[in-house]
Amino acid sequence: MKWLLLLLIVVCDAVPLQGLTTNVSARPKVVNIGSVFTFNSLIGRVIKVAMEAAVEDVNASPSVLNNTQLRIIMHDTKYNGFMSMMEPLRFMESETVAIIGPQRSTSARVVAHVATELKIPILSFSATDPTMSSRQFPYFVRTSQNDIFQMAAIADIVHFYGWREVIAVYGDDDYGQNGVAALGDKLAEKRCRISYKAALPPEPTRENITNLLIKVALSESRIIVVHASFIWGLEVFKVAHNLGMMSSGYVWIATNWLSSIIDTDSPLPLDTINNIQGVIALRLHTPNSVLKKNFVQRWHNLTHVGLSTYGLYAYDTVWLLAHAIEDFFQKGGNVSFSSNPIISELRGGNLHLDALKVFDGGKIFLESILQVDRIGLTGRMKFTRDRNLVNPAFDVLNVIGTGYRTIGYWCDHVGLSVMPPDELENTSISRPNLHSVVWPGQTTQNPRGWVFSNNGRHLRIGVPNRYRFEEVVSVQSNGVITGFCVDVFVAAVSLLPYAVPFELVAFGNGHDNPSNSELVRLITAGVYDAGVGDITIITERTKMADFTQPYVESGLVVVAPVRKLGSSAMAFLRPFTPQMWFIAASSFLIVGAVIWFLEHKQNDDFRGPPRRQVITTFWFSFSTLFFSHRESTISNLGRMVLLIWLFVVLIINSSYTASLTSILTVHQLSSPIKGIETLETNNDPIGYPQGSFVRDYLVSELRIHESRLVPLRSPEEYEKALRDGPGKGGVAAVVDERAYIELFLSNRCEFGIVGQEFTKNGWGFAFPRNSPLAVDVSTAILQLSENGDLQRIRDKWLLRKACSLQGAEIEVDRLELKSFWGLFVVCGLACVLALAVYTVLMIRQFGRRHRPEEAEGSIRRRISPSARIHSFLSFVKEKEENVKA
């Protein structure tokens, strides 16, 4: 039978439909729609009553299908998948314009292939497989929410509580596989994942479920999502309860199958409700409208079966078809069917495939279905471009006692909220939120979501076996691993609220320093479960693993040979550079000359014999250094220049005093290497720790050629290379992390850190991506820092007696002209401006005095230019009182 059906599908896919047409009146008295489902199933008992009520209401309503009766023909598939595929073919033999069903996604997929060729729309509110797209099945219309939205809601719940991994329990069929695949995609968007896909046979036995849940119990994750069938879903919880998996620490999330059981069969038996205590379940959200309230009251008179959301969607689906049929007739549609000549060739035999008819108006009718926009029991019935219903939303339920409590809602455009979606239109939601939950085990404390797997295996913690700096981490001859990093890790793990069985495994041969980047890569590969040691957190490594909160801040610094600068007779000259000394001395002379020029004409202190005037000018200019000048200034221009100059002298004097004080009171160390900038500009060899990220940083970030880099393994090699220097095969400086350099300098006074720390890094413990241990250990490290234990551990291992020169400073940079050039420019401009104004005033006075003489033509002709200049200079030299007299 099955192979004949598949053959029919292939033939229909390959051959276009042609044939004779049997015309029916444009407005027939009766329009037939078919429906296939299992009458006695959980859904079937509800939707049968709901669809019958809907047909009754449609035929009684004058607003649709005037003088046309809607008739629904129902076929029972009796839990049989094959019948679910064959029964729709019986409708396709008759004049049926649409089919509601099948109930299961697997059957709907097969029937949709045939319906596409026969152009008969298939409407289903229970086939929620997210992979059944409109492109592949254009005549398949889903009248409830796609499972992709349900999985998005579960992913938001997982993310809301901070969980990272879940276990999915599902049936191994199209419905289960595709639903879990959609869940994996939505979790990935939240940086979460499915750690274990626990698949069950489509019709599992109790033994199948027990064996699977035992494997689940041995896993680390305690977040279990059950995407099951109505038939065997409750059996999963029954077995889980018997295995002790409904206790504290577990989280069970069920898709909407569980809420449908609760709504339909409520109240559930006491043993059943005990098996699902604390479970979170989703339910399709339907707004609390007057229309829905009236129907719920009417429902109790129709049947004793509880009303689930499937009943509401079944009722709305019938009404949707009624409005679509009305629109189809208004567009001039005709209910007519054609024979397929290819199928007609198969005439004869028991299958009667030649009876299958093509709905000629199927395309127009499909458009009418997709254009329906009405308010029903489930809310607004309108399709998007992707043929999903608008405003997808779910209720989030928590099973408590003999019933459940709504702890929140989920909708597509907002996410999780404690307010119903229909009340969120005019309300802004700052962040997701849910009411408190009573979890399995009758606890309200949010579960951590994971435990260490109960397989007896200890965590393998990789520890770099280094040749250098045993204080940080070292492997003893007896295999015991000790050091600062190990003590911090052990102290952090001891603060965790659960036991962490682990073993420390040395990584490296102990002769060469291993690469921490390689250790992180092995963690990603699963060789190690974590990495403990001096693992610097850098960008490259964060792409491979998760790191804890840094427990040591350690940036890169430069260490080089230094020498102590002793006091000398000329130490007072060291604050300024030679250029600064020259400019300062010149400024004193220039300002003195300017003041003399401005004051000479009217100030007796600046007059007299030439020798006296020169001495006065020198004395005045240099005495301003101590603000002890006795000569007064009379002119306004002279006072202005002097005021600005005294301000400049104040700044220079203060800077000189501060710099000289530092030089004479603090030990000064001198080095030709001033920092990383010096190493970038010269070609001297540079040492770096073997196996460290420092080499890659110097090459890729600072563009230092590889030929200049010299790998060094230990502090002894550091010392020897720095002593030898570039001339004897050594290095000019070593670049390493500050934590190591401080240990290195603790007993080596002839070396020192030069320049500033040029990177900001830290050490952290490495874990696999999305490992929940990384977050918990980070919290523990913060606790160690707050209670002082972290500092005590650091003092135990890394605190050493400082070298006698450890408090010395690298030679202070001498004060340069660039630090004061603005002051000198301002003073110079003031001098130039004053001289210019003074010169203009002198020329005007000279002109007024000699104009009467120049009026006499004979005299003017006898005065030469040189005589005029000499006359002007004499006028400038002449005292102001004589000029006025």
Secondary structure, DSSP 8 states (H G I E B T S, - for coil): -HHHHHHHHHHHHHS-----EE---SS-SEEEEEEEE-TTSHHHHHHHHHHHHHHHHHHH-TTSSTT-EEEEEEEE-TT-HHHHHHHHHHHHHTTEEEEE--SSHHHHHHHHHHHHHHT--EEESS---TT--TTT-TTEEE-S--HHHHHHHHHHHHHHTT--EEEEEEESSHHHHHHHHHHHHHHHHTT-EEEEEEEE-SS--HHHHHHHHHHHHTSSB-EEEEE--TTTHHHHHHHHHHTTTTSTT-EEEE-HHHHHHHHHH-S--HHHHHHTTT-EEEEE-----HHHHHHHHHHHHH-SS---HHHHHHHHHHHHHHHHHHHHHHTT----EEE-HHHHTT-SSSS-GGG-EEETTHHHHHHHHHT--EEETTEEE-B-TTS-BSS-EEEEEEEETTEEEEEEEEETTTEEESS-GGG-TT----S-------BTTTB-S----B---TT---EEEEEE--SS-TTT-EE-TTS-EESHHHHHHHHHHHTSSS---EEEEEES-SSS---HHHHHHHHHHTS-SEE-SS-B--HHHHTTSEE---SEE--EEEEEE-EEE---TTGGGTTB-HHHHHHHHHHHHHHHHHHHHHHTTT-GGG-SSHHHHHHHHHHHHHHGGGT-------SHHHHHHHHHHHHHHHHHHHHHHHHHHHHHHS-EEE-S--SHHHHHHS---EEEETTSTHHHHHHHTS---GGGEEEE-SHHHHHHHHHHTGGGT--SEEEEEHHHHHHHHTT-TTEEEES------EE--EE-TT-HHHHHHHHHHHHHHHHTHHHHHHHHHH-----TTTT-EE----B-GGGTHHHHHHHHHHHHHHHHHHHHHHHHHHHHHHHHHHHSHHHHHH--HHHHHHHHHHHHHS-HHHHH-
